[in-house]
């Protein structure tokens, strides 16, 4: 079995949230930060969320509110003669709101799922459960299965169990909670739970402002306690927002508040240690479209490598027919006005393949002394928006000039599961070799995950920065998102993409990436730093990590994007593209 054919449970274990990797002493630690609070009269038991709304839930009432304005949209209250007594949590799935419900603490215990139309809150169905031991406290949907917790209280809290069901509501797995978590539940029990974007399960107790992070083992047994995170809530039902990767909702029942939160780390908004200022080349763009050939109308996605005294810039060109293929431009390091261009390096894939229409975003890296790998992003010519990018391919070369495209399937493909960082599409980034404790090297691929599609700009353009690791550069294990959009900075409040990572001699990781925000409506280039390659600093204040912005009235007035960075003596050199995703070409800048 190769690493792209993992079983269900292995996917959970492999997709350990990188915000939750145990840090070295003194290093950044995972955290949950508060974004907003909203008053909601029904915020007593739980909250559910979808792309446009959050749903505040009390024992016998539900309120639907618009996310951005907190304005009420719909509400429902149980009639006086209703059997509904104790709604416990909610999940929005496929246009329906599923609420866990029990008559606890009455006896005999009765458990149901109460199902509502998510738009109108009209009751649709009530599903009774035969299980009469343990109260249904929450429901979630993950890996094409339903997950429900049956809670026990007080001295019996250790009997609380998580049950997995198939679509016919047949149980397919059972897990209990570790003692370290049960102790925190007491004197009550597990109140809420939701699977996070990188695969771990997050659960809450009844009152504490804590999230307990758990892994689900392959076999029935006991859940694995990964971490405990402080959170600005007070237990109760929670919900990861699967339309906004990294966003989490919870409640504070005593104040009747819904709290919007986001995954973070303790150093994310601390001072940058090595910020960079750039001086743009006065002759930009240095690689413009030529009007003819494979790069007649666009030069985009530069990737630079050094070969002796020359730079080789790999890039994607677009011809007059609109076809994108990969090429290479070569120039002496001391003369960036004169480029020799070669291309296309190879053609698109066969009809029906992941790269049948386009090849873009080249990234060339040398493996040992004898072989090069050229990773690229395929466009299949089908799908909507970012879903038309279904994988990363690889070509190989012995000289870095002549390339042979692999016929294998993409080396990295979208997960296909809503709520994950690369659910619907995947695009390139950069690759570095990281030394391991045993002296070996492991390849780390920072890439772009596309989680959503939709008419709204925030859904259509949402992108995340993800990590995958490999021993051979062909078989990759995904490790989830390491950076998501920052909703509080208007130049990166929509998306982060195209990561380029260098590692300094002292081990510090430095990332340049393309940011999309509402300030310009298009791309700018931002910067981040990390001591472990996982937890990233973005600076204390807004604009601290903003490096290059749209500029002037010419070739880069609309957007600057998709940087590539190389060391050049005591300085850094960046190549990047301008308006219209490179319709004006590729420019360069040097660090001060």
C-alpha positions as CSV (number, residue, x, y, z in Angstrom):
1,X,0.0,0.0,0.0
2,X,1.5,3.3,-1.0
3,X,1.1,6.5,1.1
4,X,-1.6,7.8,-1.2
5,X,-3.8,4.8,-0.4
6,X,-4.2,5.2,3.3
7,X,-7.1,3.5,5.3
8,X,-9.7,5.7,7.0
9,X,-8.0,5.6,10.4
10,X,-4.5,6.1,9.1
11,X,-5.7,9.3,7.3
12,X,-6.8,10.6,10.7
13,X,-3.5,9.7,12.3
14,X,-1.3,11.0,9.4
15,X,-3.3,14.2,9.2
16,X,-2.2,15.2,12.7
17,X,-2.9,18.9,12.9
18,X,0.4,20.7,12.6
19,X,-0.9,23.4,14.9
20,X,-0.8,20.6,17.5
21,X,2.6,19.0,16.9
22,X,4.4,19.0,20.3
23,X,6.9,21.9,20.2
24,X,10.4,22.0,21.6
25,X,10.8,23.8,24.9
26,X,10.3,27.5,24.4
27,X,9.0,27.2,20.9
28,X,5.6,28.3,19.6
29,X,2.6,26.3,20.9
30,X,-0.8,25.8,19.3
31,X,-3.5,28.1,20.4
32,X,-7.1,29.3,19.7
33,X,-7.6,33.0,19.4
34,X,-10.9,34.9,19.6
35,X,-12.1,36.8,16.6
36,X,-15.6,38.0,17.6
37,X,-18.5,37.6,20.0
38,X,-22.2,37.9,19.1
39,X,-25.2,38.1,21.3
40,X,-27.7,35.3,20.6
41,X,-30.6,34.6,23.0
42,X,-30.6,30.9,22.1
43,X,-26.8,30.4,22.8
44,X,-27.4,28.0,25.8
45,X,-26.4,24.5,24.6
46,X,-24.5,24.8,21.3
47,X,-23.8,26.4,18.0
48,X,-23.8,25.1,14.4
49,X,-22.4,26.9,11.4
50,X,-22.5,26.9,7.6
51,X,-21.1,29.1,4.8
52,X,-23.4,32.1,5.5
53,X,-24.9,31.6,9.0
54,X,-24.4,30.4,12.5
55,X,-27.2,28.6,14.5
56,X,-27.5,29.3,18.2
57,X,-29.1,26.3,20.0
58,X,-30.9,26.1,23.3
59,X,-32.8,23.2,24.8
60,X,-36.1,24.1,23.0
61,X,-35.2,26.8,20.5
62,X,-32.9,27.6,17.6
63,X,-31.9,30.9,16.1
64,X,-30.3,31.3,12.7
65,X,-28.1,34.5,12.3
66,X,-26.2,36.0,9.4
67,X,-22.4,35.6,10.1
68,X,-21.2,39.0,9.0
69,X,-24.0,41.2,10.6
70,X,-25.3,39.1,13.4
71,X,-28.8,39.8,12.1
72,X,-31.5,37.1,12.8
73,X,-32.7,35.3,9.7
74,X,-35.0,32.6,11.1
75,X,-36.0,31.1,14.4
76,X,-37.8,28.1,15.8
77,X,-39.3,27.3,19.2
78,X,-40.6,24.0,20.3
79,X,-44.4,24.1,20.8
80,X,-45.7,23.7,24.3
81,X,-46.8,20.1,23.6
82,X,-43.6,19.1,21.8
83,X,-41.6,16.1,23.0
84,X,-38.4,18.0,22.4
85,X,-36.8,18.7,25.8
86,X,-33.0,19.0,25.5
87,X,-31.3,19.8,22.2
88,X,-27.6,19.4,22.8
89,X,-25.7,20.3,19.6
90,X,-26.0,20.9,15.9
91,X,-24.5,20.1,12.6
92,X,-25.3,21.6,9.2
93,X,-24.9,19.1,6.4
94,X,-26.4,19.1,2.9
95,X,-28.9,21.8,3.7
96,X,-30.1,20.2,6.9
97,X,-29.5,21.0,10.5
98,X,-29.1,17.9,12.6
99,X,-29.5,18.4,16.3
100,X,-28.7,15.7,19.0
101,X,-31.5,15.5,21.4
102,X,-32.3,13.6,24.6
103,X,-34.8,13.7,27.5
104,X,-32.0,13.5,30.0
105,X,-32.2,13.3,33.0
106,X,-35.6,11.7,32.7
107,X,-36.1,8.0,32.8
108,X,-36.4,5.9,30.7
109,X,-33.8,7.7,28.6
110,X,-34.9,8.5,25.0
111,X,-32.5,9.7,22.3
112,X,-33.4,11.2,18.9
113,X,-31.9,13.2,16.1
114,X,-34.1,16.2,15.3
115,X,-33.6,17.3,11.7
116,X,-34.5,20.8,10.4
117,X,-34.4,22.6,7.1
118,X,-31.3,24.7,7.6
119,X,-32.7,27.7,5.7
120,X,-36.1,28.0,7.4
121,X,-35.6,25.9,10.6
122,X,-38.8,24.0,9.6
123,X,-38.8,20.6,11.4
124,X,-38.3,17.8,8.8
125,X,-37.8,14.5,10.7
126,X,-37.2,12.9,14.0
127,X,-35.0,9.8,14.1
128,X,-35.2,7.7,17.3
129,X,-32.2,5.7,18.5
130,X,-32.6,2.4,20.3
131,X,-29.7,3.1,22.5
132,X,-31.1,4.0,25.9
133,X,-27.8,4.1,27.8
134,X,-26.1,7.4,27.6
135,X,-27.5,10.7,26.3
136,X,-26.9,11.8,22.8
137,X,-24.8,14.9,23.2
138,X,-23.4,15.7,19.8
139,X,-23.4,14.6,16.1
140,X,-20.8,15.2,13.4
141,X,-20.1,14.1,9.9
142,X,-16.6,13.0,8.8
143,X,-15.0,10.5,6.3
144,X,-18.5,9.6,4.9
145,X,-19.7,8.5,8.3
146,X,-21.8,9.8,11.2
147,X,-20.3,10.3,14.6
148,X,-22.3,10.5,17.8
149,X,-21.4,10.6,21.5
150,X,-23.5,8.9,24.2
151,X,-22.7,10.7,27.4
152,X,-22.7,9.4,31.0
153,X,-22.3,11.7,34.0
154,X,-20.6,11.9,37.3
155,X,-19.2,8.6,38.6
156,X,-20.2,6.9,35.3
157,X,-18.5,9.5,33.0
158,X,-15.8,7.0,32.0
159,X,-18.6,5.1,30.2
160,X,-19.1,7.9,27.7
161,X,-18.4,6.6,24.2
162,X,-18.0,7.8,20.6
163,X,-19.9,5.7,18.1
164,X,-19.4,5.8,14.3
165,X,-22.3,4.9,12.0
166,X,-22.6,4.3,8.3
167,X,-25.3,5.9,6.2
168,X,-27.7,3.2,7.1
169,X,-27.1,4.0,10.8
170,X,-25.3,0.7,11.5
171,X,-22.6,1.1,14.1
172,X,-19.1,0.6,12.7
173,X,-16.8,1.6,15.6
174,X,-16.8,2.4,19.3
175,X,-14.3,4.4,21.3
176,X,-14.1,5.6,24.9
177,X,-12.4,8.7,26.3
178,X,-9.0,8.6,28.0
179,X,-8.9,9.2,31.8
180,X,-7.0,12.5,31.3
181,X,-10.0,13.9,29.5
182,X,-12.7,12.3,31.6
183,X,-11.1,14.0,34.6
184,X,-11.7,17.3,33.0
185,X,-15.3,16.5,32.2
186,X,-16.2,15.8,35.8
187,X,-18.6,16.2,37.5
188,X,-20.4,16.3,34.1
189,X,-19.5,14.7,30.7
190,X,-18.6,15.4,27.1
191,X,-20.9,18.1,25.8
192,X,-19.6,19.0,22.3
193,X,-17.4,17.6,19.6
194,X,-16.3,18.4,16.0
195,X,-13.6,17.2,13.7
196,X,-11.1,19.9,12.8
197,X,-9.7,20.7,9.4
198,X,-6.5,18.6,9.8
199,X,-8.3,15.4,11.0
200,X,-8.2,15.5,14.8
201,X,-11.3,15.5,16.9
202,X,-11.9,18.4,19.2
203,X,-14.3,17.9,22.2
204,X,-15.5,20.0,25.1
205,X,-16.8,19.4,28.6
206,X,-19.8,21.1,30.2
207,X,-18.2,24.3,31.7
208,X,-14.5,24.6,31.2
209,X,-12.9,26.9,28.7
210,X,-10.9,24.1,27.1
211,X,-10.7,22.0,23.9
212,X,-9.5,18.5,24.2
213,X,-7.7,17.3,21.0
214,X,-8.0,13.6,20.2
215,X,-6.9,11.1,17.6
216,X,-9.2,8.3,16.6
217,X,-7.3,5.0,16.4
218,X,-8.0,2.5,13.7
219,X,-9.5,-0.2,15.9
220,X,-12.2,0.1,18.5
221,X,-10.8,1.1,21.9
222,X,-9.7,4.4,23.5
223,X,-9.3,7.8,21.9
224,X,-5.8,9.3,22.1
225,X,-5.4,12.6,24.0
226,X,-3.1,14.8,21.9
227,X,-3.4,18.2,23.5
228,X,-5.5,20.5,25.7
229,X,-6.1,24.0,24.4
230,X,-7.5,27.0,26.3
231,X,-10.4,28.5,24.5
232,X,-12.6,31.7,25.1
233,X,-15.7,29.6,25.7
234,X,-17.3,27.7,28.5
235,X,-17.7,24.2,27.3
236,X,-20.9,23.1,25.5
237,X,-21.4,22.4,21.8
238,X,-18.8,23.6,19.2
239,X,-18.6,23.5,15.4
240,X,-15.7,23.9,13.0
241,X,-16.7,26.0,10.1
242,X,-16.0,23.8,7.1
243,X,-16.6,26.7,4.7
244,X,-13.8,28.6,6.4
245,X,-10.8,26.4,7.1
246,X,-9.4,27.0,10.6
247,X,-12.5,28.8,11.9
248,X,-14.3,27.5,15.0
249,X,-17.5,28.5,16.8
250,X,-18.5,28.0,20.4
251,X,-20.7,29.6,23.1
252,X,-20.6,31.2,26.5
253,X,-24.0,30.2,27.9
254,X,-24.1,32.4,30.9
255,X,-23.8,35.5,28.6
256,X,-25.8,34.0,25.8
257,X,-22.9,34.7,23.4
258,X,-21.6,32.9,20.3
259,X,-17.8,33.1,20.0
260,X,-16.0,33.0,16.6
261,X,-12.4,31.7,16.9
262,X,-9.5,30.6,14.8
263,X,-6.6,28.2,14.9
264,X,-3.3,30.0,15.8
265,X,-0.1,29.6,17.7
266,X,1.4,31.6,20.5
267,X,3.9,33.4,18.3
268,X,1.8,34.0,15.2
269,X,1.4,37.7,16.0
270,X,4.8,38.4,17.6
271,X,7.6,40.5,16.1
272,X,9.3,39.4,12.9
273,X,13.0,38.7,13.3
274,X,14.1,39.2,9.7
275,X,11.6,41.3,7.8
276,X,12.7,42.3,4.3
277,X,12.4,45.4,2.2
278,X,12.6,45.2,-1.6
279,X,13.9,47.4,-4.3
280,X,12.1,46.8,-7.6
281,X,14.1,46.6,-10.9
282,X,13.6,49.8,-12.8
283,X,13.4,47.8,-16.1
284,X,10.5,45.5,-15.0
285,X,9.1,43.4,-16.4
286,X,12.2,41.6,-17.3
287,X,10.4,38.6,-18.9
288,X,7.3,40.0,-20.7
289,X,5.0,38.0,-23.1
290,X,6.5,37.9,-26.6
291,X,3.4,38.1,-28.7
292,X,4.2,34.8,-30.4
293,X,4.9,31.3,-29.3
294,X,4.1,29.4,-26.2
295,X,4.3,32.6,-24.0
296,X,2.7,35.0,-26.4
297,X,0.1,36.4,-24.0
298,X,1.3,35.5,-20.5
299,X,4.4,34.8,-18.4
300,X,3.5,33.7,-14.9
301,X,4.5,31.5,-11.9
302,X,8.3,32.1,-12.0
303,X,10.6,29.6,-10.3
304,X,14.3,30.4,-10.2
305,X,17.3,28.1,-9.8
306,X,21.0,28.9,-10.3
307,X,23.2,27.1,-12.8
308,X,26.8,28.3,-12.6
309,X,26.7,32.0,-13.5
310,X,23.2,31.8,-14.9
311,X,19.7,32.0,-13.6
312,X,17.1,29.6,-15.0
313,X,13.6,30.9,-14.5
314,X,11.0,28.2,-15.1
315,X,7.6,29.7,-15.7
316,X,4.2,29.1,-17.3
317,X,3.4,30.7,-20.6
318,X,0.1,31.2,-22.4
319,X,-0.2,31.1,-26.2
320,X,-2.7,32.9,-28.4
321,X,-5.1,29.9,-28.2
322,X,-5.2,30.2,-24.4
323,X,-3.1,27.1,-23.7
324,X,-0.7,27.2,-20.7
325,X,2.5,25.2,-20.9
326,X,5.9,25.4,-19.1
327,X,9.0,27.0,-20.4
328,X,12.4,28.2,-19.2
329,X,14.3,31.5,-19.6
330,X,18.0,31.7,-19.0
331,X,20.1,34.7,-18.3
332,X,23.5,35.7,-16.9
333,X,23.2,36.7,-13.3
334,X,24.8,40.0,-14.0
335,X,22.5,40.8,-17.0
336,X,18.8,40.3,-16.4
337,X,17.8,42.2,-19.5
338,X,18.8,39.5,-21.9
339,X,16.9,36.1,-21.6
340,X,17.1,33.1,-23.8
341,X,13.8,31.3,-23.8
342,X,13.0,27.6,-24.3
343,X,9.6,26.0,-24.4
344,X,7.3,24.4,-24.0
345,X,9.3,21.9,-22.0
346,X,6.5,19.3,-22.5
347,X,2.9,19.2,-23.4
348,X,-0.3,18.7,-21.5
349,X,-1.7,15.3,-20.5
350,X,-4.0,13.0,-22.4
351,X,-7.8,13.7,-22.5
352,X,-9.3,12.9,-19.1
353,X,-6.1,13.3,-17.2
354,X,-5.5,15.7,-14.3
355,X,-3.4,18.0,-16.6
356,X,-5.3,17.6,-19.8
357,X,-5.8,21.3,-20.3
358,X,-2.9,23.2,-18.6
359,X,0.4,22.9,-16.9
360,X,1.3,25.8,-14.6
361,X,3.3,26.6,-11.4
362,X,6.6,24.9,-12.2
363,X,8.9,24.1,-9.3
364,X,12.3,22.5,-10.1
365,X,14.5,20.9,-7.5
366,X,17.6,18.7,-7.7
367,X,17.5,15.3,-6.1
368,X,21.1,14.2,-5.4
369,X,23.7,14.6,-8.1
370,X,21.9,12.9,-11.0
371,X,18.3,13.8,-11.2
372,X,16.0,16.8,-11.2
373,X,12.3,16.8,-10.4
374,X,10.0,19.4,-11.9
375,X,6.7,19.6,-10.0
376,X,3.8,21.4,-11.6
377,X,0.0,22.0,-11.2
378,X,-2.4,20.4,-13.7
379,X,-5.6,21.9,-14.9
380,X,-8.0,19.1,-16.0
381,X,-10.3,21.4,-18.1
382,X,-13.3,20.4,-16.0
383,X,-14.8,21.5,-12.7
384,X,-15.7,24.9,-11.4
385,X,-13.2,27.5,-10.3
386,X,-10.3,26.0,-8.2
387,X,-11.8,22.5,-8.5
388,X,-10.4,22.4,-12.1
389,X,-6.9,21.9,-10.5
390,X,-7.0,18.3,-9.4
391,X,-3.4,17.5,-8.7
392,X,0.4,18.1,-8.8
393,X,2.4,16.2,-11.4
394,X,6.1,15.6,-11.8
395,X,8.6,15.5,-14.7
396,X,12.2,14.3,-14.4
397,X,15.5,15.3,-16.0
398,X,19.2,14.5,-15.8
399,X,20.4,17.9,-16.8
400,X,17.7,20.3,-15.7
401,X,17.0,21.2,-19.3
402,X,15.4,18.3,-21.1
403,X,12.4,16.9,-19.3
404,X,10.3,13.7,-19.3
405,X,6.8,14.0,-18.0
406,X,5.6,11.1,-15.8
407,X,2.5,9.1,-16.8
408,X,1.7,8.3,-13.2
409,X,-1.3,9.9,-11.5
410,X,-0.7,13.1,-9.6
411,X,1.7,12.8,-6.8
412,X,-0.6,15.0,-4.7
413,X,-4.4,15.2,-5.2
414,X,-7.3,16.9,-3.4
415,X,-8.8,15.1,-0.4
416,X,-12.3,15.3,-1.8
417,X,-13.7,15.8,1.7
418,X,-15.5,19.1,2.5
419,X,-13.9,20.9,5.4
420,X,-10.4,19.8,4.7
421,X,-7.7,22.3,3.6
422,X,-7.4,20.9,0.1
423,X,-11.0,19.5,-0.4
424,X,-11.6,20.6,-4.0
425,X,-8.3,21.6,-5.6
426,X,-4.6,21.6,-5.1
427,X,-1.7,23.8,-6.5
428,X,2.0,24.1,-6.2
429,X,4.4,25.9,-3.8
430,X,7.9,24.9,-2.9
431,X,10.0,22.0,-1.7
432,X,12.9,21.9,0.8
433,X,15.1,19.1,2.2
434,X,14.9,18.9,6.0
435,X,17.6,17.0,8.1
436,X,16.2,14.3,10.3
437,X,17.6,13.2,13.7
438,X,19.0,10.0,12.2
439,X,21.0,11.9,9.6
440,X,18.6,11.3,6.7
441,X,16.8,13.9,4.8
442,X,13.0,14.3,4.5
443,X,11.4,16.4,1.7
444,X,8.9,19.0,2.9
445,X,6.4,20.2,0.2
446,X,4.6,23.5,1.1
447,X,1.7,23.7,-1.3
448,X,-1.6,25.4,-1.9
449,X,-4.9,23.8,-0.8
450,X,-8.2,24.9,-2.2
451,X,-11.0,24.0,0.2
452,X,-14.2,25.6,-1.2
453,X,-15.9,26.9,-4.3
454,X,-19.0,29.1,-4.7
455,X,-20.3,32.4,-5.9
456,X,-19.0,34.4,-2.9
457,X,-15.5,35.7,-3.4
458,X,-14.5,34.3,0.0
459,X,-15.5,30.8,-1.1
460,X,-14.4,31.0,-4.7
461,X,-10.9,32.3,-3.9
462,X,-10.2,30.7,-0.4
463,X,-6.8,29.0,-0.3
464,X,-4.7,27.6,2.5
465,X,-1.0,26.8,2.8
466,X,-0.5,23.1,3.5
467,X,2.4,20.7,4.1
468,X,3.2,17.2,2.8
469,X,6.3,15.1,3.6
470,X,8.2,12.4,1.6
471,X,11.3,10.3,1.6
472,X,11.5,10.0,-2.1
473,X,9.7,13.0,-3.6
474,X,7.1,10.8,-5.2
475,X,5.0,9.3,-2.4
476,X,3.7,12.0,0.0
477,X,2.0,12.1,3.4
478,X,-0.2,15.1,3.9
479,X,0.2,16.9,7.2
480,X,-2.6,19.4,6.9
481,X,-2.8,23.2,6.9
482,X,0.0,25.3,8.4
483,X,-1.4,28.7,7.5
484,X,-4.8,30.0,6.8
485,X,-6.2,33.4,5.9
486,X,-6.1,36.2,8.5
487,X,-9.6,37.7,8.6
488,X,-8.2,40.8,10.5
489,X,-5.7,41.9,7.8
490,X,-7.4,43.2,4.7
491,X,-4.6,42.1,2.4
492,X,-4.8,38.5,3.4
493,X,-8.4,38.1,4.6
494,X,-9.5,36.0,1.6
495,X,-6.6,33.6,0.9
496,X,-3.0,32.6,1.3
497,X,-1.3,30.7,-1.5
498,X,1.9,29.8,-3.5
499,X,4.3,29.4,-0.5
500,X,8.0,29.7,-1.2
501,X,10.1,28.6,1.8
502,X,13.9,29.1,2.3
503,X,15.8,27.9,5.4
504,X,18.6,30.1,6.7
505,X,21.9,28.7,8.0
506,X,20.8,28.9,11.6
507,X,17.6,26.8,10.8
508,X,15.0,29.6,10.6
509,X,12.3,29.0,8.0
510,X,11.3,32.0,5.9
511,X,8.2,32.0,3.7
512,X,7.0,34.4,1.0
513,X,3.5,33.8,-0.2
514,X,0.7,35.3,-2.3
515,X,-2.1,36.9,-0.3
516,X,-5.5,37.8,-1.5
517,X,-7.5,40.4,0.4
518,X,-10.2,43.0,0.1
519,X,-7.8,46.0,0.2
520,X,-7.0,45.6,-3.5
521,X,-9.3,42.7,-4.4
522,X,-6.3,40.9,-5.9
523,X,-2.9,39.6,-4.8
524,X,0.0,41.1,-2.9
525,X,3.1,39.4,-1.5
526,X,3.4,38.7,2.2
527,X,6.1,37.1,4.5
528,X,6.2,34.8,7.5
529,X,8.9,33.2,9.7
530,X,9.1,30.0,11.7
531,X,11.5,28.2,14.0
532,X,10.1,24.8,13.2
533,X,8.6,25.1,9.7
534,X,5.1,24.5,11.2
535,X,4.1,27.5,13.5
536,X,4.5,30.8,11.6
537,X,5.0,34.4,12.8
538,X,3.2,37.2,10.8
539,X,4.2,40.2,12.9
540,X,2.5,42.2,15.6
541,X,0.6,44.8,13.6
542,X,-1.3,44.7,10.3
543,X,1.2,45.4,7.3
544,X,4.2,44.1,9.3
545,X,4.4,41.1,7.0
546,X,3.4,42.9,3.8
547,X,6.3,42.9,1.4
548,X,5.3,43.9,-2.1
549,X,2.0,45.5,-3.1
550,X,0.3,46.6,-6.4
551,X,2.3,49.7,-7.5
552,X,2.3,52.6,-9.9
553,X,0.2,52.8,-13.0
554,X,1.8,50.2,-15.2
555,X,2.6,46.5,-15.3
556,X,2.0,45.8,-11.6
557,X,-0.7,48.4,-10.7
558,X,-3.4,45.7,-10.3
559,X,-1.6,42.8,-8.5
560,X,1.8,41.3,-7.6
561,X,1.9,37.5,-7.0
562,X,3.6,34.1,-7.1
563,X,7.1,35.1,-5.9
564,X,10.2,32.9,-6.1
565,X,13.2,33.9,-3.9
566,X,16.9,33.0,-4.2
567,X,20.0,34.0,-2.3
568,X,22.3,36.4,-4.3
569,X,25.4,37.1,-2.3
570,X,24.5,39.2,0.8
571,X,21.0,39.8,-0.6
572,X,17.9,38.0,-1.7
573,X,16.5,38.2,-5.2
574,X,12.8,37.8,-5.9
575,X,11.1,37.2,-9.2
576,X,7.3,37.7,-9.3
577,X,4.5,38.3,-11.8
578,X,2.2,41.3,-12.3
579,X,-1.2,42.2,-13.7
580,X,-3.6,39.6,-14.9
581,X,-1.7,36.7,-13.5
582,X,1.3,37.6,-15.6
583,X,-0.3,39.1,-18.7
584,X,2.2,41.9,-18.3
585,X,5.1,39.5,-17.5
586,X,7.6,38.7,-14.8
587,X,9.6,41.3,-12.8
588,X,12.4,41.2,-10.2
589,X,13.4,42.9,-7.0
590,X,16.4,42.8,-4.7
591,X,16.4,43.0,-0.9
592,X,17.9,46.1,0.7
